[in-house]
Amino acid sequence: MNDAELKTHPDSSESSRHRPKALLILFAVCLGLVAGRCDTLTACKLDMNEFEILSAGYSKLFGVDDIETPELFAWREQKDRPLLLIDVRRPQEQSVSHLPGAILARTDEDLGALPAVREFRAQHAQNSRARIVVYCAAGYRSGRSISNMSGDDDASGPAVINLRGGIIGYANAGGPLVTPAGEATRKVHGYNEKWSSYLKAPAEAVLEPPIPDA
């Protein structure tokens, strides 16, 4: 797999519209097979829609653990499972909405150096149920951020997990969202027209403010 094929998604430095769609889907389907989601190529095509195919492979690509939105919902109901959410999308995306309580970071930041992460790790150093959940649009940037994260070698501390499907999958499942001012919203920045098309009601895709290279 070459570098060009690895960048065919909204979370890379180049827009997916500049790569053949067929290669994009084939790349993600192959990752889905590796991830064990499907027994055969045909089963993958039949059982998963295009967005699910794409998002399923990102954590495997970076060698990080992940969870899906229903599991995150369940975790948030468990009082004995401390959670720290981190959003690593671009400022334009974060200005529209984010998950309630999420820390807003940047893709190129070392998440392990963030004060909130250092404090959370120190507070829950011996809690095997504590989790740090990182998300982006679909799971690529968050997977990459986790793989580059410092201080993640203590097995007894909070595990760092990628949210499969990112905020798009979360919003499609009806997960609550808030604006930077803390007001409830259904709006999600779709990055570009291609990726906005994956958002489903009750979520509302928006493309303002625009992302210059999307």
C-alpha positions, -999 to 999 in steps of 0.1 A, spaced: 0 0 0 16 33 -10 13 67 6 -12 80 -20 -37 52 -12 -33 58 25 -44 95 21 -78 89 4 -100 101 33 -111 134 48 -87 131 77 -55 132 57 -36 163 44 -52 159 9 -89 157 0 -104 124 -9 -119 138 -40 -84 138 -56 -82 99 -54 -102 74 -74 -132 62 -54 -127 26 -64 -92 26 -48 -106 42 -17 -133 16 -12 -109 -13 -21 -83 -1 4 -109 2 32 -125 -32 24 -91 -48 26 -85 -33 60 -120 -45 70 -110 -80 61 -78 -77 82 -98 -64 111 -119 -95 111 -152 -77 104 -159 -99 73 -151 -134 62 -151 -126 25 -149 -96 2 -185 -102 -8 -197 -103 28 -180 -70 34 -198 -54 5 -232 -68 15 -230 -62 53 -214 -28 56 -222 5 39 -195 26 24 -188 47 54 -187 17 77 -162 1 54 -140 32 54 -141 38 91 -135 2 101 -99 1 89 -84 32 104 -77 18 139 -60 -13 123 -40 10 101 -24 27 131 -25 -4 154 -48 12 180 -78 -1 199 -113 13 191 -149 12 201 -181 19 183 -207 45 193 -231 22 211 -203 10 234 -194 46 241 -231 53 250 -229 24 275 -196 35 290 -210 70 297 -238 54 318 -213 35 339 -205 57 370 -174 36 378 -158 42 343 -141 76 341 -139 89 306 -119 117 289 -130 127 254 -106 144 230 -116 160 197 -87 163 172 -106 178 142 -98 212 127 -109 244 143 -136 250 116 -151 216 124 -149 222 162 -166 256 158 -198 239 147 -202 211 173 -185 185 194 -193 158 219 -203 171 253 -174 174 277 -148 168 250 -113 185 252 -106 203 219 -71 196 206 -53 196 173 -42 168 150 -6 177 152 -5 180 190 11 154 213 -21 144 232 0 130 260 14 164 268 -20 181 272 -26 192 308 -60 176 309 -46 142 298 -17 144 322 -41 152 351 -65 124 340 -37 99 338 -24 109 372 -58 108 388 -67 74 374 -33 58 372 -45 26 389 -80 25 375 -81 -2 347 -116 9 338 -107 45 330 -106 54 293 -94 82 271 -115 83 239 -102 102 209 -123 111 179 -122 131 146 -145 130 116 -143 93 108 -113 79 128 -82 85 107 -68 116 125 -77 102 159 -60 69 152 -29 87 140 -29 110 171 -32 80 194 -3 62 176 19 93 181 8 99 217 35 100 244 33 84 278 11 56 267 33 27 279 18 22 314 -5 -8 312 -20 0 345 -32 35 335 -62 46 314 -64 29 280 -65 52 250 -92 43 225 -102 54 190 -139 62 183 -147 42 152 -167 63 127 -158 95 146 -183 122 150 -201 113 118 -209 78 131 -217 92 165 -241 118 151 -258 92 129 -265 71 159 -283 101 175 -255 110 200 -259 144 217 -238 172 204 -232 208 217 -219 240 202 -187 256 217 -212 277 238 -226 245 253 -260 246 234 -275 214 221 -273 211 183 -277 185 156 -253 202 132 -220 186 123 -193 200 100 -191 176 72 -155 186 61 -165 186 24 -195 176 2 -183 140 -2 -181 134 35 -212 154 43 -231 129 23 -225 103 50 -243 122 77 -279 111 82 -309 125 100 -313 136 127 -278 150 121 -275 181 99 -244 185 78 -229 219 73 -199 232 54 -194 266 71 -169 278 79 -151 263 49 -119 243 51 -96 257 25 -80 224 12 -110 201 17 
